[in-house]
Amino acid sequence: MPPRRRTSRSTTARTVKAGQSSAARKFAAAKNGEAAPKKAAPKKTQAKKAAPRKRASPRKTAAPDLRVPDPGERVWVLDVPFEDRSAAGAAGARWYPGPRVFAYYGTELPEYLQPYESMPYSLQRWLEDDANDSWREETTRERAMVPRETQLESVRRHLAALEADFPYFAQMDSTGLGKTLAVCEAVRQMSAAEIGTVLVVAPKGALPGWRRTIADSEADIEPSDRKRWLLITYQSTKKLLSVPPETDLGKRKRTQNKRTISLGELRFEMDVVIADESHALMNIESQQSQILWRYQEAARSVVWMSATPGYQPLHFAYMARAVERSLGVEILGEDDYLGYAVTMKWAEFLIESGFAVKAGKASTGLTTWRWEPEDVARRERDIATVHRWLSGGAAAWSISRPSPPTPREPLGQELTATQKRLYNSAWVDYRKELGLPIWKAVGGKRVLQKNPSTRAATLRFRQKCSYLRIPASADQVRTWVKAGNQVFVSMFYRESVAALAQTLRDEGLDVAVVDGSMSSPEQEESIRRFQTGKVSVIVSTTTSAINLHTNELLLPEGTVSTLAPRVTLIHDPRWTPIDIRQIEGRANRIDKDHNHTTSTCYYGYAEGTVEEEMVLTGIERIADLGSIVGQSDLIDPEAFLAALAQ
């Protein structure tokens, strides 16, 4: 393997702070018999037949790693979809349970297996390079993307924080300002002697863009001096852990997951950990958040990237370490916390700091916390405090700049008499199933009751509403296309996507579809068809990490997207401002000439229904989001309300 600075030692199957969490110590103590003795069982008055012994909990057995290739051959680690595993096995690939991958050994990769070849910077490519002890051929060339001054300003602030011995950085620029290129440029300029390996966790739709940006940012660097990148999705973070073979994982799947997260060893040594669309970590108790938290604790530098990092104080628990270090206060201290323990410590810190955070009880018996400011002044005070934490303290560890205002228009859609009857029927069924009114009055507003038992009924009702408005949306899309626009339609349900796409196709329009069931290459193919003008409409359930704006530089071919004006239709209103703001940013972005491209965002809703309340609630929360990240001009709720009233 070429002598890259970062690879003087193998980074695969290494342990970083493995088993050092508090959960690991407690589990080890219990295993060694150090736990408190159990309460003695009461004596029986008469002998009973001894109960049969339970089978011991299954243990994870040691599995073979990839063997070293024989002279003259190499190994290909393959990315095989689950449904193609049998076919790949028949073609000569073999499943290796240790690294949990398919691999093929030989002199050439058979034609049938070539579609499963690993992608650059993927986990499969990482394991393949280590197994072969050699890199694939790499060349140098001129860079196609040159960072603009605003991105270089972000780089300078990022590196200044590292120079001040502050390892955390929050890149919170608004959507479309080029956060990915700015972070790649910062990593490029980090000392090669200290920073060699980089982990990027991102949504599936963002991976193609990351691959292109990484390759271009290092295109003019000698291959031996390049850093080693690993790209992985949030849903695949469990692959970043390995469990020692002697570890008892238990029988229940939930127990196995918890022990894997707390006791598993980190498979890779990572100098830099980057969380793209870091609002995915707001639930610090999720499996993916806990796994990434462990990698962040072991890394030399941590970067959070999101235009929408959170819109209320409880959302920022994943930044607790940075806030702790910036303010010089103790939130977590030197202890190793995971999941609920982090939530608890963060909530306690907020309460001690005077936030309007109130404790409650969940159905599990655990304490939960909610942010409930009693008035507007208290709300603004709490939001302003979080903003000060993110923007000040011991070091300037964040950057947040607004993009030009996004044009927004409410789009009330009338229901026909038949559709109104169906809507009212669905509404009555919905209320009947709940057994109580779905809306309640709070502070003069109608607010949806947040009862977990209503979730399934809520989804069914909203899906019916989405279906009823498909004809109206189809008519509007046709009008926009006839006027020379390309249209991006955001929907929530895959069934609604399929129905709208088929309706438009039946009327002669070419439509591309992007949803979560598609692989990254399939999503990229649909996006390219839209960007190159082969189709005039794209319908998607994806809220982030895709580019649909005009005059985009399309790599690696170097062409640009069409110059036709873009229109965005949010067919299904969303509750959370994070989803809304991310959707707005898909076509409102900076183009290759560093100009802002504008796409008017239309909010669809059925007039005279509860969907109007959903739109207004989402708009008001976007204003809170803007205040937290320091972009008070992100939206003007009053202007939107005025447009709604017209």
URRASUL-V879492 format. One record per residue. N is the residue number from 1. OMEGA is omega as a letter, one per 20 degrees, with the letter a starting at -180 (999 if undefined). Layout:
[[N:OMEGA] [N:OMEGA]]
This chain:
[[1:r] [2:a] [3:r] [4:a] [5:a] [6:a] [7:r] [8:r] [9:r] [10:a] [11:a] [12:r] [13:r] [14:a] [15:r] [16:a] [17:a] [18:r] [19:a] [20:r] [21:r] [22:r] [23:r] [24:a] [25:r] [26:a] [27:r] [28:r] [29:r] [30:a] [31:a] [32:r] [33:a] [34:a] [35:r] [36:a] [37:r] [38:r] [39:a] [40:r] [41:r] [42:r] [43:r] [44:r] [45:r] [46:a] [47:r] [48:r] [49:a] [50:r] [51:r] [52:a] [53:r] [54:r] [55:a] [56:r] [57:a] [58:r] [59:r] [60:a] [61:r] [62:a] [63:a] [64:r] [65:r] [66:r] [67:r] [68:a] [69:r] [70:r] [71:r] [72:r] [73:r] [74:r] [75:r] [76:r] [77:a] [78:r] [79:a] [80:r] [81:a] [82:a] [83:a] [84:a] [85:a] [86:a] [87:r] [88:r] [89:r] [90:a] [91:r] [92:r] [93:a] [94:r] [95:r] [96:a] [97:r] [98:r] [99:r] [100:r] [101:r] [102:r] [103:r] [104:r] [105:r] [106:r] [107:r] [108:r] [109:a] [110:a] [111:a] [112:a] [113:a] [114:r] [115:a] [116:a] [117:a] [118:r] [119:r] [120:r] [121:r] [122:r] [123:r] [124:a] [125:r] [126:a] [127:r] [128:r] [129:r] [130:a] [131:r] [132:a] [133:r] [134:r] [135:r] [136:a] [137:r] [138:a] [139:r] [140:r] [141:r] [142:r] [143:r] [144:a] [145:r] [146:a] [147:r] [148:a] [149:r] [150:r] [151:r] [152:r] [153:r] [154:r] [155:a] [156:r] [157:r] [158:a] [159:r] [160:r] [161:r] [162:r] [163:r] [164:r] [165:r] [166:a] [167:a] [168:r] [169:r] [170:r] [171:a] [172:r] [173:a] [174:a] [175:r] [176:a] [177:r] [178:r] [179:a] [180:a] [181:r] [182:a] [183:r] [184:r] [185:r] [186:r] [187:r] [188:a] [189:r] [190:a] [191:r] [192:a] [193:a] [194:a] [195:a] [196:a] [197:a] [198:r] [199:r] [200:r] [201:a] [202:r] [203:a] [204:a] [205:a] [206:a] [207:r] [208:r] [209:r] [210:a] [211:a] [212:a] [213:r] [214:a] [215:a] [216:a] [217:r] [218:a] [219:a] [220:r] [221:r] [222:a] [223:a] [224:a] [225:a] [226:r] [227:a] [228:a] [229:r] [230:r] [231:a] [232:r] [233:r] [234:a] [235:a] [236:a] [237:r] [238:r] [239:r] [240:a] [241:r] [242:a] [243:r] [244:a] [245:a] [246:a] [247:r] [248:a] [249:a] [250:a] [251:a] [252:a] [253:r] [254:r] [255:r] [256:r] [257:a] [258:a] [259:r] [260:a] [261:a] [262:a] [263:a] [264:r] [265:r] [266:a] [267:a] [268:r] [269:a] [270:r] [271:a] [272:r] [273:a] [274:r] [275:r] [276:a] [277:a] [278:r] [279:r] [280:a] [281:a] [282:r] [283:a] [284:a] [285:r] [286:a] [287:a] [288:r] [289:a] [290:r] [291:a] [292:r] [293:r] [294:r] [295:r] [296:a] [297:a] [298:a] [299:r] [300:a] [301:a] [302:r] [303:r] [304:a] [305:r] [306:r] [307:a] [308:a] [309:a] [310:a] [311:r] [312:a] [313:a] [314:a] [315:a] [316:r] [317:a] [318:r] [319:a] [320:a] [321:a] [322:r] [323:r] [324:a] [325:a] [326:a] [327:a] [328:r] [329:r] [330:r] [331:r] [332:a] [333:a] [334:a] [335:r] [336:a] [337:r] [338:r] [339:a] [340:r] [341:r] [342:r] [343:a] [344:a] [345:r] [346:r] [347:r] [348:r] [349:r] [350:r] [351:r] [352:a] [353:r] [354:r] [355:r] [356:a] [357:a] [358:a] [359:r] [360:a] [361:r] [362:r] [363:r] [364:a] [365:r] [366:r] [367:r] [368:a] [369:r] [370:r] [371:a] [372:r] [373:a] [374:r] [375:a] [376:a] [377:r] [378:r] [379:a] [380:a] [381:a] [382:a] [383:r] [384:r] [385:r] [386:r] [387:r] [388:r] [389:a] [390:a] [391:a] [392:r] [393:a] [394:a] [395:r] [396:a] [397:r] [398:r] [399:a] [400:a] [401:a] [402:r] [403:r] [404:a] [405:r] [406:r] [407:a] [408:r] [409:r] [410:a] [411:r] [412:a] [413:a] [414:r] [415:r] [416:a] [417:r] [418:r] [419:r] [420:r] [421:r] [422:r] [423:a] [424:r] [425:r] [426:a] [427:r] [428:r] [429:a] [430:r] [431:a] [432:a] [433:r] [434:a] [435:r] [436:r] [437:a] [438:a] [439:r] [440:a] [441:r] [442:r] [443:r] [444:r] [445:r] [446:a] [447:r] [448:r] [449:a] [450:r] [451:a] [452:a] [453:a] [454:a] [455:a] [456:r] [457:r] [458:a] [459:r] [460:a] [461:a] [462:r] [463:r] [464:r] [465:r] [466:r] [467:a] [468:a] [469:a] [470:r] [471:r] [472:r] [473:r] [474:r] [475:a] [476:r] [477:r] [478:r] [479:r] [480:a] [481:r] [482:r] [483:r] [484:a] [485:r] [486:a] [487:r] [488:r] [489:r] [490:r] [491:a] [492:a] [493:r] [494:r] [495:r] [496:r] [497:a] [498:a] [499:r] [500:r] [501:a] [502:r] [503:a] [504:r] [505:r] [506:a] [507:r] [508:r] [509:r] [510:a] [511:r] [512:a] [513:r] [514:r] [515:a] [516:r] [517:a] [518:r] [519:a] [520:r] [521:r] [522:r] [523:a] [524:r] [525:r] [526:r] [527:r] [528:r] [529:r] [530:a] [531:r] [532:r] [533:r] [534:r] [535:a] [536:a] [537:r] [538:a] [539:a] [540:r] [541:a] [542:a] [543:a] [544:r] [545:r] [546:a] [547:a] [548:a] [549:r] [550:r] [551:r] [552:r] [553:a] [554:r] [555:j] [556:a] [557:r] [558:r] [559:r] [560:r] [561:a] [562:r] [563:r] [564:r] [565:a] [566:r] [567:r] [568:r] [569:r] [570:a] [571:a] [572:r] [573:a] [574:r] [575:a] [576:r] [577:r] [578:r] [579:a] [580:a] [581:r] [582:r] [583:r] [584:a] [585:a] [586:a] [587:r] [588:a] [589:r] [590:a] [591:a] [592:r] [593:r] [594:r] [595:a] [596:r] [597:a] [598:r] [599:r] [600:a] [601:r] [602:r] [603:a] [604:r] [605:r] [606:a] [607:r] [608:a] [609:a] [610:r] [611:r] [612:r] [613:r] [614:a] [615:a] [616:r] [617:r] [618:a] [619:r] [620:r] [621:r] [622:r] [623:r] [624:r] [625:r] [626:r] [627:a] [628:a] [629:r] [630:r] [631:a] [632:r] [633:a] [634:r] [635:r] [636:a] [637:a] [638:r] [639:r] [640:r] [641:r] [642:r] [643:a] [644:a] [645:a] [646:999]]
